[in-house]
Amino acid sequence: MYNNVKAGHYFNKHESTNLFIRMVVNKYRKTLQRLIVNLPISSALEVGSGEGYILYYIQEVRPDILLIGSDISEEMVCLARNRHREIIWCVAKAENLPFLDGSFDLVIACEVLEHVLDPNIVLKQLRRVSKKFCIISVPEEPLWRILNILRGKYLRNFGNTPGHVQHWSASSISRLVKEYFDNIEVVKSVPWVFVRAIKN
């Protein structure tokens, strides 16, 4: 999915028929939309866009803005393009984004940093191509692993999802993002943490 990462197990929570997972994902979607709906933006880039669910959620509340999705997987980009032809899609590496400095009002990286071996490289790129705003989400630890254990998953790895090489609490992810952005807001949507950051 991303360069400089360990690929892991893939579970499409966005299309799960499990009622609890659907409830949690819907809360995630509403939290993301609330963080974006009133931002003064005209363009947004998502890094690690996969099949395009996140940009579709954004489009629901901000149909007025230019949306671009990028992913290292050509297969994922093709799937996203077939699903949402009104959004622009491209193949790109998170740590070497092919865009000029300050190209987008908003840059988004949802569930990317837990897979990346060196998140600082990615954060430098997110800051560089962002004109003003950045939104990041990660699974909140140790809650994420506890929930995996409770549902009987990945027990040999103490609940760690395969491919997760970074583990973030709300405080640790906020400390990291503060190194690259000037102001941040932390919002929890259990079992995830969102950070909305501003570049002055």
N, C-alpha and C positions, 0 to 999 in steps of 0.2 A: 504493500500500500504506500509506504513512504520510503524514501532513501535513507540509508544509515539507520535502519530499524531492524528489529526482529519481527518477522511476520507471525501472526498468532491465529488462534481459533476465530472463526468468523461466525457470528450469530446475528441475524437480522432482526433486531429488537423492534424496528419500525414497522414490521409486518407480522409481528407475533400475534397469535390468536389467544394467548394466555391473558386473562382479564387483568391480573395484577400487573404484568409487564406493560400492557396497553395503558393502564392508569398512570404508571410511572413515566412512560414515554410521553404521554399527553401532557403531564405536568412539566416535563423537560421542554416540550415544544412551546407551551404557554410562557414559561420563564424566558426562553430565548426571544420569543416575539415581544414580550414586555420590555426587554432590554434594548430592542432595536426600533420599535414602532415610532418613537418620538425623536429619534436622532436626526439632526440636520445633515443628511447625507444624500448624495445622488448616485453613488456607486459602491459596490461591495465585492470583495474577492474572498472566496473560501479556499483555504489550503487544506488538502486532504479531503476532497469533497465526496469521494466514493460514488454511490449511485445518485446522489443529489438531494437526499431528504432534507438536509439543513437549509439549502437554498430554496427549496420548495416551501418550507415553513416560513422563511423570510418573505417570499413572494406573496404569501397569503395576506400579510399585513402591510407590505411595502411594494405593491405592484408598480410603483412609480420610479423605482431605481434600477440602474444597470447592474446586472448580476453576472459574475464570472466565477466558474468553478474550476479548480485545478486539482489534479491527482497524478501520482506517479504511475498508476496503472492505466494503461491504454484500454484495457477491458472495462474498467470501471467508468472511464470517460465515455466510452461508446454506449454503455448502458444508460448513463445519465443523459447523454445527448438524445437517445431514442425516447426517453421518458419526458424530457423537458426541452423541447427544441427552441423555446423562446429564451433560454438561458445560454450564454456563451460558455463553452467548455474547452479545456486545453490540458495537455499532458505536461506536467512540470514537477520538479523536485522541490520539496519544502525548503531545503537548505540552499537552493540556488534558483530563486524565483526569477523568471525572465521578464521582469517588469521594471520600469524606471522608478526612481525614488519618489515617494509620495503619490503613487499612481491612483490610489483608491481611498475614498473617504473612510471606509470601514474594511478591516481585514479580520477574517474569522478563522479560527483553528479549533474545531470541536473534536475532542477525543483523538488528538494527534500526539501530544507531548508525552503521554505515557508509553508510547511505542518507540520514541526516538532515543538513540544512544547518547546524543549530545543535544539537549534541548536549547542550549545557549545559541547554537548555530541557527536554529529555526527562529528563535525569538529575535535575533538580530535582523533576520529577513522580514519578519512580520513588522517590526518597527520601521525598517527601511522603506517598504512599499506602502505603508500606511500614511495617509495624510493627517489623520486626526484620531480615529478610534480603532480599537482592537478588542475582540471578544474571544476568550479562550474558555473551553470547558475540559475538565478532566474528572475521572472517577475519584471519589473521596475515599482515602484510605485512613484507617484500616477497615472502615465500614464496608467497602466494596468486597474485600476478601471474606469478611464475616458473612455477608449475604450469600456469597458463593458457597461457603461451607454449609450454611443453613439449608441451601437447596441441593446439597450433595454433589457439588461440582468442584473439580480440580483439588480434591482432598490431598493427593500426594504432594501438591505444591502449596499446601496451606491456604487454599482458596485463591491463589494468584492466577488470574486469567493468562493463558499462554500468549506470549507476545508483549505483555506488560513488563517493561524493563525499568520504568520509572514509577514511583509511588508517591502520590501527593496528598497531603492534608490541606485543609483550607489555608492554614498559615504558611505552609512551605511553598505552595504555588503562588500565593500572594507576594511572598518575599522575592521569589524569582522574577515575577513580572515587574515588580517595582524597580528592578535593576535596569529595565529597558523602557519603561513608560513612566510618566510624571505623576499621574493620578490614577488610582484604581478603586473599583467598587467590587466587593465580593458578595455573591448571591448563591445560596445553596438551593439545589433542587435534588433532594435525596434520591439516589446516591451519587450525585454529581455536584461539582462546584463550578460555578461560572465566575470569571473575572472579566469585568468590563474596564478597559484601560484607555487613558487619554494621553495623547502625545502633544505636548505644548510646542 
